[in-house]
Amino acid sequence: LNVVGLMNVQYAIHDDQVYVLEVNPRASRTVPFVSKAIGRPLAKVAARVMVGTSLADQGIREEIVPEHISVKEAVLPFIKFPGADSVLGPEMKSTGEVMGIGRDFGTAFLKAQMGANTVLPSEGRVFISVADRDKAAIVPVAKRLVEAGFSIVATQGTRNFLVEHDVQAEVIRKVHEGRPHVEDAIRNRDIALVINTPLDEPSQYDDFVVRRAAVMNNVPYTTTLAGARAAAEGILALQRSGLGVSALQDYHAIS
């Protein structure tokens, strides 16, 4: 595109085909994140490139690959919007972003969650209810959580699938199946983490109630398999070594 300087590109992937949605020749919120991650002031570097100073002249001759991991997380203020569903989609719902840095992915993800006011648990019960397409992929996540000392509760279909694959789980009622049900358990703080991927249309109301209860009661939740895997990594990192604090300059001095 013959752009000199920074540009922001937005992509979408559908059926393994990559589409370019838009390209803006400007900086984006990603620039300060990447600058902190690699220890280079990219906005300043780009401005100098735009006025004729090459990357080579600025001492940037190869890709910078730090030894630490950086995670960017969106801040999603669903609690401020009564009736809003916290399921994710293509539209912008975030009001900001936070950053977590660690020596491994789990620690970095854990810190990013804390920055977004989500505190992952170190013990307790995990509620799992996932769509049929996600059941096989959720099994290794559930096994890791059980190994970490968590107990699993799940809706009937998910529970049956987990038990069939050697994951001990207790059944809990959906909202429409009568009390006591999963919303009651969330409100009573008997659930430490919610893993809920959107189900089919008949279950949409139950899913919405569960997600909304999690938001209103400050219970960490995820609506994607990627989020579930990352949450498990963060929990294991917390159990393994806890959290340490380092200045941003310390990371770049070491790496």
Salt bridges, closest charged atoms under 4 A:
ASP15 OD2 - HIS14 NE2 3.16
ASP85 OD1 - ARG211 NE 2.82
GLU97 OE2 - ARG29 NH2 3.52
GLU97 OE1 - LYS72 NZ 3.70
ASP104 OD1 - ARG240 NH2 3.77
ASP132 OD1 - LYS135 NZ 2.69
ASP134 OD2 - ARG133 NE 3.90
GLU170 OE1 - ARG125 NH1 3.53
GLU183 OE2 - ARG187 NH2 2.73
ASP184 OD1 - ARG179 NE 3.19
ASP184 OD2 - HIS181 ND1 3.41
ASP206 OD2 - HIS176 ND1 2.50
GLU233 OE2 - ARG144 NH1 2.25
